[in-house]
Amino acid sequence: MTMIAMFLKELDQEAVSTRKMLSIVPADKFNWQPHPKSMTVLRLATHIAELPSWVGLALTTSELDFGVGDYQPATINTTADLLNLLEKNLEDAKTHLLAATEDQLEESWTLRNGDTIYSTTPKSETIRHAYCQIVHHRAQLGVFLRLLDIPIPGCYGPSADEMGLY
C-alpha cells in the first residue's frame, strides 16, 4: 500500500470518530473552558474541524509561518457549522491526497514563527503530525465534554457511557 493510500484510509477512519465527537458539542457550552489557560470548547472544536486542512497546506506549500499572523478561524455559530467545516476540510484533504505523488510526500516542509523554526520535516511527517493532532485534540475535547457531564461516544470501541459503566 502506498503512503497516499494509507493516509486516505486513515483519514476516513478517523473522520468517523471525529464526526461523532463534534456532533455532540452543545452550542450552549461553546464558551465554556475548564481552566483559564485552556481553550474554550468552541476554539478546541473548531481547531479539530480545521486540522484536516493541514493536508492540503502541507502538499501545496513549503512552510507555515505563524509570524505572518494572517490566520482567521472560521465563524462557527452552531454544531452543524462545526460539522460542515469538518466535512469541507475532509473533502479538501482527500482531493489533495488524490492529486499528490509519493515523491511529493518527501519534500521538506517547515513550521516556524518568524525566525524561530519549530520543525522541518518531510511533508509525509507533517500530514502524520496533523492526524496525531486530530486524535490528541479529540481526546482533549472528550475530557472537556466529560467534565460537562455529556456522554462520550466511543472512538475505537464502545465508551464507558455506551456500555453503561459507572
C-alpha positions, -999 to +999 in steps of 0.1 A: +000+000+000+013+034-009+017+062+017-011+081+000-034+052+002-026+047+039-032+084+045-066+083+027-076+052+046-067+067+080-084+100+072-116+081+065-113+060+097-105+090+120-133+110+103-159+086+118-148+093+154-143+130+148-178+134+134-192+115+164-173+138+188-181+171+171-218+162+167-223+161+205-207+195+212-236+217+225-237+252+212-247+265+247-214+253+260-192+269+233-177+295+256-170+270+285-134+262+294-121+240+322-093+264+331-083+300+322-053+286+303-074+261+284-091+268+250-129+272+251-150+243+238-156+263+206-120+271+199-110+235+206-138+220+184-131+245+156-094+235+157-103+199+154-125+206+124-098+227+108-069+202+113-077+181+081-069+213+061-032+208+071-031+180+045-036+205+017-014+230+034+014+206+036+010+194+000+007+229-016+032+250+004+067+246+018+060+262+052+037+278+077+049+309+094+028+318+125+046+351+125+027+362+094-004+363+115-030+361+088-050+332+103-087+338+109-107+310+125-139+300+108-171+316+121-190+289+140-224+295+155-239+260+157-229+224+160-240+220+124-214+247+114-187+226+131-197+195+112-199+214+079-164+228+085-151+193+092-167+179+060-153+207+039-118+202+053-120+164+049-130+167+013-102+192+007-077+168+023-089+139+001-087+160-030-052+170-023-041+134-014-056+120-045-037+146-066-004+141-047+026+119-057+046+097-034+077+119-043+059+150-032+055+135+003+093+135+007+096+172+000+105+194+030+080+214+050+088+239+077+068+251+107+080+284+120+073+316+138+093+342+120+130+333+125+122+306+151+119+272+133+099+246+152+104+218+127+115+209+092+102+175+081+091+157+050+056+166+040+045+130+049+056+136+085+036+169+085+005+150+074+011+123+101+015+151+127-018+167+116-035+133+121-020+129+155-032+164+164-067+154+154-066+124+177-050+143+205-074+173+205-104+150+200-094+132+233-089+166+249-124+176+238-137+143+253-123+154+287-140+188+283-173+172+275-169+146+303-165+175+327-197+189+314-215+155+321-220+149+284-219+112+275-189+104+253-191+083+221-166+055+216-138+060+191-121+027+189-147+006+206-176+014+230-171+041+256-180+036+292-211+056+286-222+034+257-215+003+279-235+017+308-205+016+331-200+038+362 
